[in-house]
Amino acid sequence: MRALVLKLGATVLTVAATVLSSLYVTAHPKNPGAPLQPSVLASGQGSTVSALGGTVTVGPSVQPGQGQPVTSTFAS
């Protein structure tokens, strides 16, 4: 009996959460004017941007190394 009550409670909670979240989503339509991704500041190796009195340097974070590759590809 106790297991049945726990299963029923979990089912009711899951269904309620699903219904409430779907109501929340339908009540908040998407803004068609919102950008899909942030705009790119600049392209190239790196750039410096002044923002709010400070300086932010934007550039690649992965640098090539001088070592030999550890893995290789093989096709038969």
Backbone as ProteinMPNN parsed JSONL, in Angstrom:
{"seq_chain_A": "MRALVLKLGATVLTVAATVLSSLYVTAHPKNPGAPLQPSVLASGQGSTVSALGGTVTVGPSVQPGQGQPVTSTFAS", "coords_chain_A": {"N_chain_A": [[0.82, -1.193, 0.0], [1.925, 1.238, 0.83], [3.962, 1.624, -1.069], [2.435, 1.957, -3.359], [1.181, 4.398, -2.855], [3.407, 6.086, -2.823], [4.289, 5.815, -5.485], [2.047, 6.818, -6.834], [2.051, 9.448, -5.843], [4.49, 10.38, -6.885], [3.93, 10.22, -9.593], [1.795, 12.049, -9.843], [3.124, 14.4, -9.083], [5.026, 14.59, -11.157], [3.392, 14.88, -13.438], [2.078, 17.262, -12.756], [4.26, 19.059, -12.661], [5.023, 18.97, -15.343], [2.738, 19.994, -16.648], [2.534, 22.559, -15.49], [5.01, 23.685, -16.272], [4.698, 23.694, -19.04], [2.582, 25.488, -19.279], [3.853, 27.791, -18.351], [5.791, 28.175, -20.345], [4.21, 28.624, -22.638], [3.031, 30.993, -21.871], [5.015, 32.849, -22.063], [5.992, 34.089, -24.749], [8.475, 33.912, -27.373], [10.827, 36.501, -28.066], [10.889, 38.05, -31.075], [12.763, 39.91, -31.898], [15.072, 39.436, -30.536], [18.566, 38.654, -30.424], [20.087, 35.685, -31.759], [22.63, 34.771, -31.138], [25.428, 36.16, -29.369], [26.927, 39.111, -30.703], [29.905, 39.122, -32.703], [32.921, 40.464, -31.622], [35.401, 41.075, -32.9], [37.469, 39.74, -35.527], [40.268, 37.537, -36.07], [43.638, 37.254, -34.742], [43.617, 38.459, -32.23], [42.063, 41.019, -30.272], [41.613, 44.254, -28.824], [39.403, 45.717, -26.591], [37.833, 48.534, -25.257], [36.02, 48.908, -22.354], [33.788, 50.271, -20.114], [35.732, 51.848, -18.777], [37.822, 50.064, -18.49], [40.07, 47.617, -19.947], [39.646, 45.014, -22.233], [41.013, 42.113, -23.481], [40.576, 40.163, -26.251], [41.074, 37.019, -27.555], [42.475, 34.042, -29.128], [42.392, 31.057, -27.12], [43.643, 28.627, -27.208], [46.758, 27.435, -27.936], [49.067, 26.37, -30.432], [51.288, 23.582, -29.979], [54.752, 22.41, -29.787], [55.275, 19.737, -29.683], [55.198, 16.203, -30.655], [52.354, 14.642, -32.177], [50.056, 12.759, -30.156], [48.117, 10.961, -30.817], [46.886, 9.151, -33.673], [45.371, 8.757, -36.917], [43.902, 5.943, -38.507], [43.07, 4.22, -41.352], [41.627, 1.445, -42.878]], "CA_chain_A": [[0.0, 0.0, 0.0], [2.792, 2.418, 0.935], [4.636, 1.785, -2.356], [1.45, 2.477, -4.306], [1.001, 5.824, -2.544], [4.613, 6.786, -3.277], [4.262, 5.847, -6.952], [0.988, 7.739, -7.229], [2.527, 10.803, -5.534], [5.532, 10.733, -7.854], [3.263, 10.431, -10.888], [1.062, 13.313, -9.765], [4.121, 15.469, -9.067], [5.61, 14.686, -12.5], [2.376, 15.43, -14.341], [1.864, 18.658, -12.375], [5.417, 19.834, -13.099], [4.973, 19.059, -16.804], [1.654, 20.908, -17.024], [2.889, 23.924, -15.075], [6.099, 24.206, -17.104], [4.171, 23.998, -20.377], [1.827, 26.736, -19.157], [4.826, 28.877, -18.231], [6.419, 28.398, -21.649], [3.245, 29.233, -23.561], [2.72, 32.347, -21.415], [6.159, 33.712, -22.336], [6.426, 33.87, -26.138], [9.83, 34.373, -27.656], [10.971, 37.842, -28.616], [11.472, 37.888, -32.41], [13.854, 40.854, -32.094], [16.242, 39.046, -29.746], [19.588, 37.989, -31.227], [20.277, 34.276, -31.45], [23.944, 34.623, -30.537], [26.064, 37.468, -29.194], [27.686, 39.546, -31.868], [31.34, 38.919, -32.637], [33.59, 41.749, -31.479], [36.374, 41.232, -33.972], [38.063, 38.472, -35.926], [41.725, 37.588, -36.164], [44.38, 36.653, -33.638], [43.243, 39.055, -30.957], [41.688, 42.417, -30.359], [41.468, 44.911, -27.538], [38.179, 46.498, -26.538], [37.704, 49.322, -24.038], [34.659, 48.828, -21.843], [33.572, 50.776, -18.76], [36.966, 52.336, -18.2], [38.827, 49.014, -18.442], [40.449, 47.051, -21.236], [39.439, 43.57, -22.343], [41.693, 41.559, -24.639], [39.902, 38.974, -26.73], [41.939, 36.303, -28.483], [42.36, 32.583, -29.002], [42.915, 30.542, -25.857], [44.397, 27.399, -27.463], [47.952, 27.723, -28.719], [49.692, 25.137, -30.92], [52.507, 23.18, -29.296], [55.842, 21.943, -30.631], [55.451, 18.298, -29.507], [54.639, 15.289, -31.627], [50.991, 14.244, -31.819], [49.977, 11.536, -29.377], [47.201, 10.054, -31.487], [46.921, 9.179, -35.135], [44.199, 8.12, -37.528], [44.253, 4.825, -39.358], [41.949, 3.708, -42.123], [42.023, 0.246, -43.619]], "C_chain_A": [[0.867, 1.26, 0.0], [3.517, 2.679, -0.385], [3.692, 2.361, -3.4], [1.231, 3.975, -4.094], [2.21, 6.614, -3.024], [4.652, 6.888, -4.797], [3.218, 6.823, -7.457], [1.412, 9.189, -6.98], [3.582, 11.269, -6.517], [4.923, 11.004, -9.218], [2.52, 11.753, -10.906], [2.026, 14.492, -9.795], [4.735, 15.67, -10.454], [4.636, 15.317, -13.48], [2.139, 16.906, -14.026], [3.026, 19.538, -12.833], [5.416, 20.01, -14.619], [3.912, 20.057, -17.254], [2.018, 22.347, -16.67], [4.022, 24.498, -15.925], [5.614, 24.498, -18.515], [3.312, 25.258, -20.351], [2.76, 27.939, -19.063], [5.447, 29.208, -19.59], [5.452, 29.066, -22.609], [2.869, 30.646, -23.142], [3.84, 33.334, -21.707], [6.648, 33.46, -23.759], [7.812, 34.455, -26.384], [9.8, 35.753, -28.287], [11.6, 37.725, -29.995], [12.632, 38.845, -32.682], [15.114, 40.492, -31.344], [17.275, 38.361, -30.627], [19.747, 36.532, -30.808], [21.606, 34.027, -30.755], [24.52, 36.013, -30.322], [26.874, 37.841, -30.431], [29.175, 39.356, -31.639], [32.009, 40.282, -32.582], [34.547, 42.012, -32.628], [36.905, 39.855, -34.339], [39.57, 38.64, -36.038], [42.364, 36.981, -34.944], [43.992, 37.228, -32.285], [42.872, 40.502, -31.155], [41.502, 42.953, -28.955], [40.253, 45.815, -27.6], [38.173, 47.251, -25.215], [36.25, 49.297, -23.595], [34.63, 49.306, -20.399], [34.869, 51.176, -18.065], [38.068, 51.302, -18.107], [39.135, 48.52, -19.844], [40.292, 45.546, -21.195], [40.139, 43.105, -23.599], [41.031, 40.244, -25.005], [40.803, 38.303, -27.745], [41.782, 34.81, -28.307], [42.991, 32.094, -27.7], [43.733, 29.27, -26.048], [45.554, 27.731, -28.389], [48.559, 26.412, -29.207], [51.002, 24.856, -30.172], [53.542, 22.673, -30.287], [56.028, 20.431, -30.559], [54.822, 17.483, -30.614], [53.215, 14.907, -31.208], [50.976, 12.893, -31.111], [49.101, 10.509, -30.08], [47.39, 10.15, -32.992], [45.652, 8.525, -35.654], [44.663, 7.027, -38.454], [43.003, 4.346, -40.063], [42.409, 2.496, -42.909], [41.24, 0.136, -44.912]], "O_chain_A": [[0.593, 2.219, -0.722], [3.672, 3.834, -0.782], [4.104, 3.167, -4.234], [1.11, 4.729, -5.06], [2.054, 7.703, -3.575], [5.01, 7.934, -5.339], [3.469, 7.572, -8.401], [1.16, 10.06, -7.813], [3.573, 12.425, -6.94], [5.353, 11.917, -9.923], [2.605, 12.5, -11.881], [1.761, 15.486, -10.471], [4.941, 16.808, -10.877], [5.012, 16.189, -14.263], [2.012, 17.717, -14.943], [2.807, 20.64, -13.336], [5.767, 21.077, -15.122], [4.161, 20.874, -18.141], [1.823, 23.252, -17.48], [3.995, 25.681, -16.263], [6.073, 25.459, -19.132], [3.318, 26.021, -21.316], [2.478, 28.991, -19.638], [5.606, 30.377, -19.939], [5.839, 29.988, -23.328], [2.426, 31.431, -23.981], [3.632, 34.543, -21.608], [7.602, 32.709, -23.964], [8.252, 35.372, -25.69], [8.839, 36.115, -28.967], [12.762, 37.329, -30.087], [13.41, 38.614, -33.608], [16.133, 41.167, -31.493], [16.911, 37.566, -31.493], [19.561, 36.19, -29.64], [21.699, 33.166, -29.88], [24.14, 36.952, -31.021], [27.432, 36.979, -31.109], [29.647, 39.423, -30.505], [31.708, 41.158, -33.392], [34.494, 43.07, -33.254], [36.802, 38.913, -33.553], [40.077, 39.76, -36.094], [41.707, 36.267, -34.187], [44.043, 36.515, -31.283], [43.321, 41.14, -32.107], [41.264, 42.196, -28.014], [40.089, 46.587, -28.544], [38.474, 46.675, -24.169], [35.353, 49.627, -24.371], [35.371, 48.797, -19.558], [35.069, 50.869, -16.89], [39.171, 51.637, -17.677], [38.522, 48.964, -20.815], [40.738, 44.883, -20.259], [39.89, 43.641, -24.679], [40.933, 39.33, -24.186], [41.252, 38.943, -28.696], [41.039, 34.357, -27.436], [43.99, 32.643, -27.236], [44.453, 28.869, -25.134], [45.355, 28.245, -29.49], [48.565, 25.43, -28.464], [51.723, 25.776, -29.786], [53.256, 22.522, -31.475], [56.85, 19.882, -31.293], [54.025, 17.986, -31.407], [52.911, 14.855, -30.016], [51.77, 12.004, -31.419], [49.329, 9.307, -29.946], [47.976, 11.102, -33.508], [44.95, 7.829, -34.921], [45.694, 7.157, -39.114], [41.983, 4.094, -39.421], [43.468, 2.523, -43.537], [41.435, -0.811, -45.673]]}, "name": "protein", "num_of_chains": 1, "seq": "MRALVLKLGATVLTVAATVLSSLYVTAHPKNPGAPLQPSVLASGQGSTVSALGGTVTVGPSVQPGQGQPVTSTFAS"}
